[in-house]
């Protein structure tokens, strides 16, 4: 166990408490139910499930998903659940259980529902985007790109318009009509301008005629010439109006043909093309814009005919074969998912504007894609669960690290512990990956903040310690030049002892400083070999003392009971003495320190085990006293003589007074039980104890006897309904609560009480 784990670990689980009374003779085994009985029971349960489905009873169906007696019943019930909220609750209920098939059915149904919701949301977003683009376009002023852009937007709308609401479709049609009206208005403006020019010319001619009449200077020949010119201008204006009308008609036919072409109707498009050709026979030369539109229409019509004839059907068959070949594929799930997605994109691209009924092929393609994607769904679900688990572990680890930082005594900091906490926290943080980026970003910032805070504290301590060691190095360098070697050696020893008391520094820096310090110290010791020999003797003496301390610690670790608990102070003394010894011979220093740390760990582990045994004994003492109280309360029901009652009460009180260590709440529970009335309904008391046994068996995941199975199923259903949406967890504190309830339960007969107590106690270790 790492040092960080010892400081951050959770409290150990409550140990098992052995049964207080002697084990009674085992009851006679009841014969197992015959196979026909099980078959009848299964048929009845299946009929109950079918009836619940027929009357749409979700509560009964949910109960059979969790508590059905056969895998078949649980699977059928799981298939019958459709409500999303109930699916989530049931998934939480069966997660981690033994029936993986039910869990898989429930998660598959949940994933199918979520996929359908996401598909509808994406489609609705595309519908809204297409409608919004058309609406914005209807408010634009006319320009050269207005018509082509509108055609593209109409193609986009037709691809998704079938999924729009009637109100939205009506609004989009109005926006399209408004855009078409803008185009028509532009064409009308051209005609109006021509008419205006004609009107202006007519007005000018009329003014000229009036002036000629008024002045009586115009000759008849000039008047005739003016009349001829006016008629010619009128003829030109009529011709321009006729050409504008022909252009509008041809433009309308081209737009209709483009719409039919977008829908994939080559027959209708060809008919409209023939109508355009008929109009062209009597129409003047087209404008460049209409000429380009007509050429584009002919090109797309020919391409669609060729594509439908030679590409769509073979390519669709090829895509079907390829997607079906991916079912039960051995490809890695990420690669397989990308391949399936690519085939789906190709299918959608191929289906745009095909103008054929592809429903049967589409259903076949979708079914094959669903089967092929199943391993990917399982893989990605496992990845998602792993990311969630890593995120939870990071949150828990960050909480422990924050608690460590806030709870550490920074007046007397343990820098070695801080260093280990930082190093192991970063290692564990990297191990608990990957996590969801969005969810983990804020957590990462908090982790960086707390580790940076700890690192800054540690760096400040490093800097102070480096400064102290550099000061010691400077003094050692001065001593290496001293003439008084004996005094220099004594002072160097003092420097070495002070060196050991200096706190942590970075490992590389510590090694460099130590090498420099040791060189100066060696220079002093080399001047007197005898002093060096004495130094080695001191190291050997430290080794002997360290070995003795290790042996004493190893002996303490073998103690038990009060002797072990009294030895904790001696362990602290030995820690201090060992730390004060200083250096050891280089060859045995690591072994000695490892042996000492191991002995200290053994002592601490022995103390922890003794505490658990003491706690276990406290529960045993509680149940022993409770048994004496039960005997006294049971005797109250038979109304014996007062002396016998007084004797039983005295025995209970003596056991009560003899207990020196009570579990939490135990003292009050026994006092409450002793003060309660006996309760004359022994059958109700026994039922209460049986229910406590069943609750303990459910918490411990242990089977109940056959005669208590109906009561257990009823309790589980109630428990499921009460905890719906909250999750159900079991821990030692719940078992302790049940034990306190046991102590306060009413009395029953000795034999039956012993059997139930043994059954109850078997659940505590679990």
Secondary structure as GFF3:
##gff-version 3
##sequence-region A 1 766
A	DSSP	alpha_helix	3	8	.	.	.	ID=ss1
A	DSSP	alpha_helix	35	54	.	.	.	ID=ss2
A	DSSP	alpha_helix	58	67	.	.	.	ID=ss3
A	DSSP	alpha_helix	71	80	.	.	.	ID=ss4
A	DSSP	alpha_helix	84	94	.	.	.	ID=ss5
A	DSSP	alpha_helix	100	138	.	.	.	ID=ss6
A	DSSP	alpha_helix	146	160	.	.	.	ID=ss7
A	DSSP	three_ten_helix	161	163	.	.	.	ID=ss8
A	DSSP	alpha_helix	166	215	.	.	.	ID=ss9
A	DSSP	alpha_helix	220	262	.	.	.	ID=ss10
A	DSSP	alpha_helix	266	282	.	.	.	ID=ss11
A	DSSP	alpha_helix	288	310	.	.	.	ID=ss12
A	DSSP	alpha_helix	312	325	.	.	.	ID=ss13
A	DSSP	alpha_helix	333	351	.	.	.	ID=ss14
A	DSSP	alpha_helix	359	407	.	.	.	ID=ss15
A	DSSP	three_ten_helix	410	412	.	.	.	ID=ss16
A	DSSP	alpha_helix	415	431	.	.	.	ID=ss17
A	DSSP	alpha_helix	437	479	.	.	.	ID=ss18
A	DSSP	alpha_helix	485	501	.	.	.	ID=ss19
A	DSSP	alpha_helix	507	526	.	.	.	ID=ss20
A	DSSP	alpha_helix	529	557	.	.	.	ID=ss21
A	DSSP	alpha_helix	561	566	.	.	.	ID=ss22
A	DSSP	alpha_helix	568	580	.	.	.	ID=ss23
A	DSSP	alpha_helix	586	638	.	.	.	ID=ss24
A	DSSP	alpha_helix	642	658	.	.	.	ID=ss25
A	DSSP	alpha_helix	666	675	.	.	.	ID=ss26
A	DSSP	alpha_helix	682	700	.	.	.	ID=ss27
A	DSSP	three_ten_helix	706	708	.	.	.	ID=ss28
A	DSSP	alpha_helix	709	722	.	.	.	ID=ss29
A	DSSP	alpha_helix	732	744	.	.	.	ID=ss30
A	DSSP	alpha_helix	750	761	.	.	.	ID=ss31
###
